[in-house]
């Protein structure tokens, strides 16, 4: 159900995005893009995976999983999110790291990724607060359409509540203890999986680990902000600055949380164009060209890096297809 909802949303967004597009103008803008700036922006995008790999060390209770395996698993997982439906890249990432390092179980990795998502959601909320604060301070000409900003502010309370609820649930799970001794068969298997998930959820057991995870979260989102800013400049938006890139990053962060097709096709394009035209008052042709270029750059870099990671680790596409089939079956049988 979620998969088909994502596909329907992607089609609707693409139709809205293509409406009124002057493709000859858009093609000319794409051809004139600043390639060196795009290459530097791509490096910033790759840095986000490096920051995630370092942060993952602390979310895994600082277990001796090598940086190489954390990085390649991250690259494989995010590539999977761009080519597989239903965000199956996340379980693919858990499978990859458990396959590369037998000391780490699938469910423990999954628990750590839940915590990772809480950090990222909290970061998005903080950035939204910062952006709203910048706009409220009276920055002249920063926002052309206050109604769109008002809708962003509406999401702020909801996102904050979600962060608090999930953090509370993680705290309870980390404190819980499973007394499954003496169980046999599938019951014991389920008990072991839940216990492993709890170990992953309880990864941040020290102030030092928490502080380090916060530091790498800051590095990660700073690299993402730099990517957005450099891409804006690469497509000729030299009049836009850090505050505008921050607004774009916030909108895209919340937009990709919606059910969507692989790689966020349609959603990313429409969200980028709407932000630049409705929020910042930029020309529509340049905004559409930027939206296409941003999406192509993201997909090319992430999928390319994931393919390299698969080659480095010697993982075959046949293995990935088998894992994908099992994950798709599990997702299809899951009640929505």
N, C-alpha and C positions, 0 to 999 in steps of 0.2 A: 504493500500500500504506500509506504513512504517513498519507495523508488519511483512509482508511477506519479506520485504527487510532485516529486522533484523534476521528473521529465516534463510534466505538464507546465510547471512553473518556468522551466528553462525555455520551452517553446513560446510561452506567452511573453516572456521578457525579450526574447529574440525578435518577435514580431513587433513589439513596441520600440525596440532599439532600431530596427530597420526602417520603421515608418518615417518617411520624409528624408531618408538619407541620400545625399548627393555623392555617389560612389566615386565619381571622377575626382572630385575635390578631396575626398577622404584618401583616395589612393595617392594623390600628389603629396599630401601631408605625411602619409606613412613613408613615402619614398624619401622625403626630405628630413626624416628624423635623424638626430645626432647619434650616430652609431657608437662613438667612443663613450658618450655618457651612458648609453644603454649597457655597454660592457661593464662599466664601473657599477652601475645599478645592479647588474646580474651578480657581481661579486658580493654586494651587500645582501642580496637575496640568499646566496650560498652561506653567508655568515650566520644567517638565522638558524640554519641546520647545525652549524658548528656550536652555536650558543645552546641550542636544544640538547645536543649531545653532552655538553659539559654539565648543564643543569640536571640532566637525567641521572648523572652519577650520584647526586645528592638525593634525588627522589627515590633511588634504589637502595637507600640506606648505605651509600658509599661502598657497595659490594664491588669486588675486584673484577668487574666486567670491563674489558679494555675499551679505550676511547674509540678505537677503530670500529669495533663491533657496535658500539652505541651510535656512532656516526653513520655507518653504512645501513644499519637498521632504520634509522630515522629517514635517511634518503630514500630507502626502498618504500617505507610506509607512506611518505608524502607523495612519491611518484604513484603509488597505488591509489591514493585519493584522487589523483588526476586522471586515471584511466579506468578505474573500477567504480561501479555505482554504489550508492548507499554508504559512502565513506568507509569502505572495506579496507582502506589503507591502514586504519588504526589497528585492527586485529592482524593484518599482514605484518605490521611493524612488530607486534608482540611475538608472532610466529618467527619472524626473522631472527630476533635477538635470542629467543629460546633455542632456536636451531643452531645458531652460531656459538652460543655459550650454554652448555648443558646445565650449568649451575643455577641458571635463572629459569623459573617456570613461566609458562604463558600467562597464567592468571596473576602472578606477582607483577609481571611487566604491565598487564592491563590495569592493575590497581595504581601503579605509579603514573600511568598515563591519565587516569582520572584526576589525580592530584595535579598533574601538569596542566590539564584543561582548566582547573580552578585558578591556577596562577595566571593563565592567559586571559580568562574571563575577568579576573580582578584587574589585570593590567588594562584591558579594554575599558572597563568602568572608570578607572583613574584617568585615562586619556580623554574619555568623554567629559569628565569633570573639568579637566584642564582646558579643553577646547571651549566648553560652555563658559568657563571663567574668562578666557581670553576675549570671547565675543561680548560677554556682559561688561567687560571693562571699557567698552566703547571704541574698539579698534575700527577706525573709519574704513568703510568699504570692504570689510572682511567678508560679510555675509549680505547677499542681496535679497534672500527670501527667508524671512524670520519664521514662516510657517513650517518649513522643513526642519529648521533648528528646533522648533517647539516639539515636533514629533520625535526627534532624537532625545530630547529631554524626558519625554514620556517613557522611553525605554530605560532610562537611568535607574528609576526606582525598582523596576522589574528585575533588571540585571543585578542590582545590589542585593535584592532579596534572594535571588537564585544563588549568588555567591555565598551568602550567609547560611542558607539551608544546606547547600552541598558541603560546606566546611563543617557544619554541625554533624551531618551524616558521616563524614569521613572520620571525625573525632570519635563518634560512637563506635564505628566499625573498627577503628584502631584499638579501642579499649576492650572490645569484645573478645572473648576467648571461646574457642570451639572445643567441646569435650566429646570428641568422636571416637575415643578408644574402644576397641572391641567391635566396631562396625565392619561390615564386610560388603563385598560386591559394589554395586553402583552407589550405594549410600556412602560407603567409605570414599569412593572416587569424588562424589559431590562434596563431601566434607573436606577432603584435601584441597579441592579447587577453591572452595570458599576460604579456607584458612590461608591459602597462597594469596588470594585477592586481598585479604585483610592485611597480610604482611606488606603488600604493595601500597595499600592505603595508609599504612602507618609508617611510611618511609621517612618522614621528617621528624625524627625523634630527638633532635638536639637543636639548640638555638643556632649553632654554627651552620648546620645543614640548611636550616631555614634561611639564614642570612645569605648564604652562598646561592641558594636557589633564587632569592630575590635579586641578587646582583646579576645573575645570568639572565633573568627575566628582563631586567632593564637593558642589558646588552642586546638581547633578542629584539625587543620592540624598538630600540634605537636604530638597529640595522633595518628593520622594516620601514621605519619612518624615512630613513635615508634613501631607501629604494624608491618609495613613492615620490619623494622630492626630486631625485635625479631623473626619474621617468617623466615627471611634469616638465622639467627643464629640457629634456631630450625632445619633447614634442612642442617646444616653442612657448611654453607657459612661463616665461621668465619673469612676468609680473607677479607670479605666485611665490609664496615663501613657505617657511616651516609651518606656520599656523594653518595655511591652506592644505599642506600635505598631511598635517595632523587630522584635519577635518575629514579628508578623503580616507585616511587609514581607519578612523573611527567608523565611518559609514560602511566601508567594506568589511570590517571586522564583524559588525552585526548582520550584514547582508548574507555573509557566507554561513551564518548559523541556521539559515532557512534550509528546508529540504531542497535538494538540488541534484542536477545531473552531474556526471563526472566533470571535474575541473571547474565547477561553478559556471559552466557556459551559460550565457544569457544573463544570469544574475549579476556577475561581475561587470559585464559590459553596461547593462542598464544602470546599475548603481553608480558606476564611475561617471557615466555621461550625466546622470541626473544631478550628482553632486557638483560637477563642474559648471553645468548650465543653470540649474535652479538655485543652488546655494551660492555660487561664486560669480554667476553671470558671464561665463565664458562663451565664446562662439560655438555653435552646435557642431559644425563640421570638425573643428579641431578636437572637441570633446569626444566625438565618436571615434576619430582616428586614435586618440590617446587610449580610449577604452579598449580598442582592438589590439593596439600595440602592447598595452600593459598585460592583457590576458595572454597573448602569444608569447611574450617574454617569460612570464611566470611558468606557463606550461612547458615551454622548451627547456628552460633551465632546470626545473624540478624533475621532469621526466628524464631528461638527459643525465642528470646527476644520479637518479635512481638506477638507470641502466648501467652506468659505470660501476655503481656499488654492487649490483648483481654480478657483474663480470669479475670484480675484485674478489668477491667472496665465493665465486664458483657456484652460485645458485642457478639452477636451470629454470627456463620458462615452463617446462613440464611440471616441476614442483610447484611453481606459482599457480599454474592452472588448476592443479589438484587442490591446493589450499583454497583458491578462489571458489571452486565448485562447492567445497564443503562449507565455506562461510556463507555463500549465497543460499545454500540449502537451509542452513541454520537460520538465516535471516528470513527466508520465505516462510518457515514454520513458526516464526516468532509472532505471537499475537500483538497487533498494533493497537 
